């Protein structure tokens, strides 16, 4: 059965362009032009993924995301913002509303398809980057170079975030927001301690520090 995607945007040309390309990838695509319609269709069709514009009439993306997270039918649905508002503050607002990821417009279709495909692999329960790592997202286990390990909850959440987009830099602020949440106060060294533990388990060369900014996952070879 094809994975279902709900694409939400008030610009019909974006709905047509993105919807066409995702349908070519084999996805079952539904569309909505505002937040209220998005909520109605999300409850009706139960999509695996919602691609959500931030600037919309009736209900903006943040309001829509919060409403979706408040409904039992969509509380755990993957939500990714597509928005021209690329500043870090807007991205953090999106994560604070419950989004799983954020892709800035103008949309690069190859990047979008790559992100969507990776999300769908995680939804299916397991995916693999071809450098000796396999992740089971349901059971919080990682197989690294043939060794299976179960990671503590926050370590797994941190690894899962970095692993979701290899070579992408995640700032410390974004990591705090997405792993610990905006309402949780943690010490300045908390991320560093978790990164150090992950490096001991999966290899120090796989998690790269970008000095003064954050961290990224790096594939071998």
C-alpha positions as a LaTeX table, in Angstrom:
\begin{tabular}{lrrr}
\hline
Residue & $x$ (\AA) & $y$ (\AA) & $z$ (\AA) \\
\hline
Unk1 & 0.00 & 0.00 & 0.00 \\
Unk2 & 1.34 & 3.44 & $-0.95$ \\
Unk3 & 2.29 & 5.89 & 1.76 \\
Unk4 & $-0.14$ & 8.80 & 2.04 \\
Unk5 & 0.99 & 12.43 & 2.02 \\
Unk6 & $-1.15$ & 15.49 & 2.75 \\
Unk7 & 0.27 & 18.58 & 1.05 \\
Unk8 & $-1.00$ & 21.88 & 2.48 \\
Unk9 & $-0.35$ & 25.22 & 0.75 \\
Unk10 & $-2.46$ & 28.17 & $-0.39$ \\
Unk11 & $-0.48$ & 28.43 & $-3.66$ \\
Unk12 & $-2.04$ & 26.13 & $-6.26$ \\
Unk13 & 1.10 & 26.04 & $-8.42$ \\
Unk14 & 3.05 & 24.59 & $-5.48$ \\
Unk15 & 0.34 & 22.03 & $-4.84$ \\
Unk16 & 0.44 & 20.98 & $-8.49$ \\
Unk17 & 4.24 & 20.93 & $-8.83$ \\
Unk18 & 5.08 & 19.20 & $-5.56$ \\
Unk19 & 2.06 & 16.91 & $-5.71$ \\
Unk20 & 2.95 & 15.78 & $-9.24$ \\
Unk21 & 6.54 & 14.98 & $-8.29$ \\
Unk22 & 5.60 & 13.10 & $-5.13$ \\
Unk23 & 2.96 & 11.11 & $-7.02$ \\
Unk24 & 5.68 & 10.11 & $-9.51$ \\
Unk25 & 7.61 & 8.71 & $-6.54$ \\
Unk26 & 4.65 & 6.42 & $-5.84$ \\
Unk27 & 3.02 & 8.35 & $-3.00$ \\
Unk28 & $-0.73$ & 8.82 & $-2.60$ \\
Unk29 & $-1.05$ & 12.61 & $-2.42$ \\
Unk30 & $-3.93$ & 14.66 & $-0.98$ \\
Unk31 & $-4.01$ & 18.47 & $-0.98$ \\
Unk32 & $-5.51$ & 21.27 & 1.09 \\
Unk33 & $-5.33$ & 25.06 & 0.67 \\
Unk34 & $-5.75$ & 26.20 & 4.27 \\
Unk35 & $-5.36$ & 24.94 & 7.82 \\
Unk36 & $-9.00$ & 24.14 & 8.46 \\
Unk37 & $-9.22$ & 22.01 & 5.33 \\
Unk38 & $-5.92$ & 20.35 & 6.27 \\
Unk39 & $-7.26$ & 19.23 & 9.65 \\
Unk40 & $-10.43$ & 17.87 & 8.07 \\
Unk41 & $-8.52$ & 15.88 & 5.45 \\
Unk42 & $-5.87$ & 14.70 & 7.90 \\
Unk43 & $-8.54$ & 13.16 & 10.12 \\
Unk44 & $-10.30$ & 11.65 & 7.09 \\
Unk45 & $-7.33$ & 10.21 & 5.18 \\
Unk46 & $-4.83$ & 9.59 & 8.03 \\
Unk47 & $-1.71$ & 10.55 & 6.06 \\
Unk48 & 1.69 & 9.17 & 7.02 \\
Unk49 & 3.21 & 12.62 & 6.43 \\
Unk50 & 1.88 & 16.18 & 6.31 \\
Unk51 & 3.83 & 18.82 & 4.37 \\
Unk52 & 2.59 & 22.10 & 5.79 \\
Unk53 & 3.03 & 25.69 & 4.63 \\
Unk54 & 3.50 & 28.24 & 7.42 \\
Unk55 & 1.81 & 31.30 & 5.90 \\
Unk56 & $-1.83$ & 30.43 & 5.10 \\
Unk57 & $-5.30$ & 31.96 & 5.40 \\
Unk58 & $-7.95$ & 30.83 & 7.93 \\
Unk59 & $-5.34$ & 29.11 & 10.14 \\
Unk60 & $-1.60$ & 29.61 & 9.74 \\
Unk61 & 0.84 & 26.71 & 9.84 \\
Unk62 & 1.69 & 27.03 & 13.53 \\
Unk63 & $-1.98$ & 27.03 & 14.55 \\
Unk64 & $-2.66$ & 24.10 & 12.26 \\
Unk65 & 0.28 & 22.10 & 13.57 \\
Unk66 & $-0.77$ & 22.63 & 17.19 \\
Unk67 & $-4.34$ & 21.61 & 16.33 \\
Unk68 & $-3.13$ & 18.45 & 14.58 \\
Unk69 & $-0.97$ & 17.54 & 17.55 \\
Unk70 & $-4.01$ & 17.94 & 19.79 \\
Unk71 & $-6.09$ & 15.37 & 17.91 \\
Unk72 & $-5.66$ & 11.67 & 18.69 \\
Unk73 & $-5.91$ & 10.80 & 14.98 \\
Unk74 & $-2.91$ & 12.99 & 14.06 \\
Unk75 & $-0.98$ & 13.37 & 17.31 \\
Unk76 & 1.86 & 11.16 & 16.03 \\
Unk77 & 1.70 & 11.99 & 12.33 \\
Unk78 & 4.98 & 13.25 & 10.87 \\
Unk79 & 4.71 & 16.98 & 10.08 \\
Unk80 & 7.25 & 18.92 & 8.01 \\
Unk81 & 6.99 & 22.66 & 7.43 \\
Unk82 & 7.59 & 24.06 & 3.95 \\
Unk83 & 8.08 & 27.79 & 4.30 \\
Unk84 & 9.77 & 30.84 & 2.84 \\
Unk85 & 10.34 & 32.00 & 6.43 \\
Unk86 & 13.78 & 30.47 & 6.78 \\
Unk87 & 15.14 & 32.40 & 9.74 \\
Unk88 & 16.19 & 30.30 & 12.71 \\
Unk89 & 13.58 & 31.90 & 14.99 \\
Unk90 & 10.78 & 30.81 & 12.64 \\
Unk91 & 12.20 & 27.31 & 12.40 \\
Unk92 & 12.36 & 27.01 & 16.18 \\
Unk93 & 8.74 & 28.22 & 16.38 \\
Unk94 & 7.83 & 25.42 & 14.01 \\
Unk95 & 9.57 & 22.81 & 16.12 \\
Unk96 & 7.96 & 24.27 & 19.23 \\
Unk97 & 4.54 & 23.80 & 17.64 \\
Unk98 & 5.31 & 20.10 & 17.15 \\
Unk99 & 6.86 & 19.84 & 13.67 \\
Unk100 & 9.33 & 17.05 & 12.90 \\
Unk101 & 11.32 & 18.95 & 10.30 \\
Unk102 & 11.51 & 22.23 & 8.39 \\
Unk103 & 12.39 & 22.77 & 4.72 \\
Unk104 & 12.85 & 26.31 & 3.44 \\
Unk105 & 11.36 & 27.54 & 0.18 \\
Unk106 & 12.09 & 27.82 & $-2.70$ \\
Unk107 & 11.67 & 24.06 & $-2.71$ \\
Unk108 & 14.51 & 22.01 & $-4.16$ \\
Unk109 & 12.62 & 18.97 & $-5.39$ \\
Unk110 & 15.49 & 16.49 & $-5.10$ \\
Unk111 & 16.10 & 17.55 & $-1.49$ \\
Unk112 & 12.40 & 17.32 & $-0.68$ \\
Unk113 & 12.10 & 13.84 & $-2.20$ \\
Unk114 & 15.19 & 12.70 & $-0.30$ \\
Unk115 & 13.78 & 13.97 & 3.01 \\
Unk116 & 10.35 & 12.45 & 2.33 \\
Unk117 & 11.84 & 9.08 & 1.37 \\
Unk118 & 13.94 & 9.05 & 4.56 \\
Unk119 & 10.89 & 9.85 & 6.70 \\
Unk120 & 8.90 & 7.05 & 5.09 \\
Unk121 & 11.70 & 4.57 & 5.77 \\
Unk122 & 11.63 & 5.58 & 9.43 \\
Unk123 & 7.85 & 5.21 & 9.52 \\
Unk124 & 8.25 & 1.66 & 8.22 \\
Unk125 & 10.33 & 0.91 & 11.31 \\
Unk126 & 13.84 & 0.58 & 9.99 \\
Unk127 & 16.21 & 2.28 & 7.62 \\
Unk128 & 19.85 & 2.02 & 6.77 \\
Unk129 & 22.57 & 4.37 & 5.67 \\
Unk130 & 25.02 & 2.25 & 3.65 \\
Unk131 & 27.98 & 2.63 & 5.98 \\
Unk132 & 27.28 & $-0.06$ & 8.56 \\
Unk133 & 24.41 & 1.51 & 10.53 \\
Unk134 & 20.84 & 0.23 & 10.75 \\
Unk135 & 18.24 & 1.92 & 12.95 \\
Unk136 & 15.01 & 0.46 & 14.33 \\
Unk137 & 12.95 & 3.47 & 15.36 \\
Unk138 & 10.21 & 1.46 & 17.01 \\
Unk139 & 12.51 & $-0.34$ & 19.45 \\
Unk140 & 15.17 & 2.40 & 19.86 \\
Unk141 & 17.93 & 0.06 & 18.71 \\
Unk142 & 20.94 & 0.77 & 16.52 \\
Unk143 & 23.07 & $-1.83$ & 14.77 \\
Unk144 & 26.52 & $-0.35$ & 14.22 \\
Unk145 & 29.17 & $-2.39$ & 12.38 \\
Unk146 & 27.36 & $-5.59$ & 13.31 \\
Unk147 & 26.82 & $-4.76$ & 17.00 \\
Unk148 & 23.27 & $-4.11$ & 18.22 \\
Unk149 & 22.74 & $-1.62$ & 21.03 \\
Unk150 & 19.72 & $-0.10$ & 22.77 \\
Unk151 & 20.20 & 3.61 & 23.42 \\
Unk152 & 18.68 & 5.56 & 26.32 \\
Unk153 & 15.71 & 7.70 & 25.28 \\
Unk154 & 17.48 & 11.07 & 24.93 \\
Unk155 & 20.58 & 9.57 & 23.33 \\
Unk156 & 18.39 & 7.82 & 20.76 \\
Unk157 & 16.39 & 11.01 & 20.10 \\
Unk158 & 19.62 & 12.96 & 19.56 \\
Unk159 & 21.09 & 10.29 & 17.29 \\
Unk160 & 17.81 & 9.95 & 15.37 \\
Unk161 & 17.74 & 13.71 & 14.73 \\
Unk162 & 21.32 & 13.89 & 13.45 \\
Unk163 & 20.94 & 10.67 & 11.46 \\
Unk164 & 17.73 & 11.89 & 9.78 \\
Unk165 & 19.69 & 14.28 & 7.53 \\
Unk166 & 23.32 & 13.23 & 6.98 \\
Unk167 & 25.70 & 16.14 & 6.40 \\
Unk168 & 23.11 & 18.68 & 7.59 \\
Unk169 & 24.24 & 21.00 & 10.39 \\
Unk170 & 21.92 & 21.06 & 13.41 \\
Unk171 & 22.47 & 24.07 & 15.65 \\
Unk172 & 22.62 & 23.61 & 19.40 \\
Unk173 & 19.41 & 25.64 & 19.76 \\
Unk174 & 17.57 & 23.40 & 17.32 \\
Unk175 & 18.83 & 20.26 & 19.08 \\
Unk176 & 17.67 & 21.58 & 22.47 \\
Unk177 & 14.24 & 22.42 & 21.06 \\
Unk178 & 13.69 & 19.14 & 19.21 \\
Unk179 & 15.20 & 16.69 & 21.69 \\
Unk180 & 14.48 & 18.28 & 25.08 \\
Unk181 & 11.62 & 20.64 & 24.19 \\
Unk182 & 11.31 & 24.38 & 24.63 \\
Unk183 & 9.84 & 24.09 & 28.13 \\
Unk184 & 12.68 & 21.99 & 29.58 \\
Unk185 & 15.68 & 23.76 & 31.09 \\
Unk186 & 18.94 & 21.83 & 30.75 \\
Unk187 & 22.57 & 22.71 & 31.43 \\
Unk188 & 24.91 & 24.09 & 28.79 \\
Unk189 & 26.94 & 20.88 & 28.72 \\
Unk190 & 24.01 & 18.50 & 28.36 \\
Unk191 & 24.35 & 18.15 & 24.59 \\
Unk192 & 28.11 & 17.71 & 24.86 \\
Unk193 & 27.72 & 14.86 & 27.35 \\
Unk194 & 25.21 & 13.05 & 25.12 \\
Unk195 & 27.36 & 13.60 & 22.02 \\
Unk196 & 30.39 & 12.16 & 23.85 \\
Unk197 & 28.43 & 9.05 & 24.83 \\
Unk198 & 27.15 & 8.57 & 21.27 \\
Unk199 & 30.65 & 8.87 & 19.85 \\
Unk200 & 31.88 & 6.13 & 22.16 \\
Unk201 & 29.11 & 3.85 & 20.90 \\
Unk202 & 28.92 & 4.55 & 17.14 \\
Unk203 & 32.36 & 5.96 & 16.38 \\
Unk204 & 33.89 & 9.37 & 16.94 \\
Unk205 & 34.20 & 10.02 & 13.18 \\
Unk206 & 30.45 & 9.79 & 12.56 \\
Unk207 & 29.38 & 12.86 & 14.56 \\
Unk208 & 31.17 & 16.04 & 13.54 \\
Unk209 & 31.40 & 19.19 & 15.64 \\
Unk210 & 31.03 & 22.47 & 13.75 \\
Unk211 & 32.73 & 24.80 & 16.19 \\
Unk212 & 30.48 & 27.44 & 17.68 \\
Unk213 & 27.42 & 26.22 & 15.75 \\
Unk214 & 26.39 & 22.62 & 16.34 \\
Unk215 & 26.75 & 19.06 & 15.08 \\
Unk216 & 26.10 & 16.89 & 12.03 \\
Unk217 & 26.10 & 13.19 & 11.17 \\
Unk218 & 28.74 & 12.19 & 8.64 \\
Unk219 & 28.63 & 9.03 & 6.58 \\
Unk220 & 31.81 & 7.04 & 6.15 \\
Unk221 & 33.40 & 6.78 & 2.75 \\
\hline
\end{tabular}
